[in-house]
Amino acid sequence: MYVSDRVKELPPYLFSRFQKRKEELKAIGVDVIDLGIGAPDLPTPKFIIDKLCEEVQNPMNHRYSPYDGSKEFREAVAHFYQNHYGVELDPDTEVLALIGSKEGIANLIQAAINPGDTVLIPDPGYPVYQTAVHLAGGTSTYLPLDAQNGYVPMFERVSEMDKQAAKLLFLNYPGNPTAATVELNTFLEAITFGKKNNIAVIHDAAYDLVTFDGYKSPSILQVPQAKEVAVEFGSLSKSFNMTGWRIGYVVGNKDLIKALHTYKSNIDTSQFLAIQKAAAHALRSDLSDVKKHNEIFKARMERMYQGLIEAGFEVEKPRGSIFIWTKIPAGYTSAVFSEKLLEEAGIIVTPGTAFGPSGEGYIRISLSVQLDRIDEVIRRIKEFTSKGVISS
Ligand SMILES: *Cc1c(COP(=O)(O)O)cnc(C)c1O
């Protein structure tokens, strides 16, 4: 069949090979533990499900949603920003409902750049940025992030040529895959860099509420006048365990939001109104369910972190996200180490290189299994590494 070069050139879906091998191993009786999944395993809080059930009964909610989302949802997003971040938003021009933030990110790139334009993307980073830039006919330039600097952007390392060519800059904190977190000054630097070089700054805040130990992740819109150059993507997927519901939003710069709205209104007709109303209810809640959920992830993170330290890994304790990003023993590539961990210990992790070349030497471990399974993971990893992998 005739298909587009842009689609043909996409890299093969990263997880498909591991998933195939997982099925094969399970078929021969191996108890595979999958820590490759980038999604929370907990159920959606009951009050949100109850609200959905109520709204589903209302025939008014069976009609098309407005293209930019229901007013109720957009107002709830604005309320959340006011309450949680002290940021004021106009729900009519500065908020747009999305069918999950992934489509919003990919479609924003389509709406914001022309073929040949350059986009600065974090390396390592969420793979959707790069593939979406490719699908839009653009060129991705890596913004290097490194462990020594806590994975914050090092704008001084961006070349003059890239500064002039770039139209968009992507950032993501708490980060996937690195679990890195920042304070507001990092966003201030990014906004200053964006304004100075005429580059729009796009912050992906998918894990904004998934934080531990009293740490509160800032919004980029808390930087004064950030709206002149920035938008921020948010999602209910990770904070409220709603990945399958497909509901998110983008807030901030009016012009970018208008362009995305126009683009999307030719492709989709927003999300099911009952889902938008249940999501609005979640955003207006006291977030106590989010806190409970964070306690569960924190306990898993502590257990995994402690186990990795005992097994000799070099790893930082995260303040947010549902991941642990750890260095692997010297002498292995990320791909070989991940492969061996599956074959010899029955554990699936994601090789760091799946997130860009700077991920070499690291793996991403998802905290999406219960404590007893984490204990089993640690037991197997210790056994695996004691076979001489980490000898010193
Ligand atoms: C999960 C994730 C998303 C996408 O979330 P949606 O379910 O599409 O809202 C976006 N960015 C990052 C970094 C993620 O990990």
The ligand as a Tripos MOL2 file, in Angstrom:
@<TRIPOS>MOLECULE
LIG
   15    15     1     0     0
SMALL
NO_CHARGES

@<TRIPOS>ATOM
      1 C1          1.9000   10.5430   29.8480 C.3       1 LIG1
      2 C2          2.5640   11.7610   29.2940 C.ar      1 LIG1
      3 C3          1.8800   12.6280   28.4280 C.ar      1 LIG1
      4 C4          0.5410   12.3270   27.8180 C.3       1 LIG1
      5 O1         -0.4840   12.2640   28.6710 O.3       1 LIG1
      6 P1         -1.9810   12.1940   28.1590 P.3       1 LIG1
      7 O2         -2.5190   10.9260   28.6920 O.co2     1 LIG1
      8 O3         -1.9930   12.2230   26.6550 O.co2     1 LIG1
      9 O4         -2.6230   13.4160   28.7220 O.co2     1 LIG1
     10 C5          2.5180   13.7920   28.0350 C.ar      1 LIG1
     11 N1          3.7650   14.0680   28.4250 N.ar      1 LIG1
     12 C6          4.4540   13.2560   29.2320 C.ar      1 LIG1
     13 C7          5.8220   13.6270   29.6290 C.3       1 LIG1
     14 C8          3.8880   12.0600   29.6820 C.ar      1 LIG1
     15 O5          4.6110   11.2250   30.4370 O.3       1 LIG1
@<TRIPOS>BOND
     1     1     2 1
     2     2     3 ar
     3     2    14 ar
     4     3     4 1
     5     3    10 ar
     6     4     5 1
     7     5     6 1
     8     6     7 2
     9     6     8 1
    10     6     9 1
    11    10    11 ar
    12    11    12 ar
    13    12    13 1
    14    12    14 ar
    15    14    15 1
@<TRIPOS>SUBSTRUCTURE
     1 LIG1         1 GROUP 0 **** ****
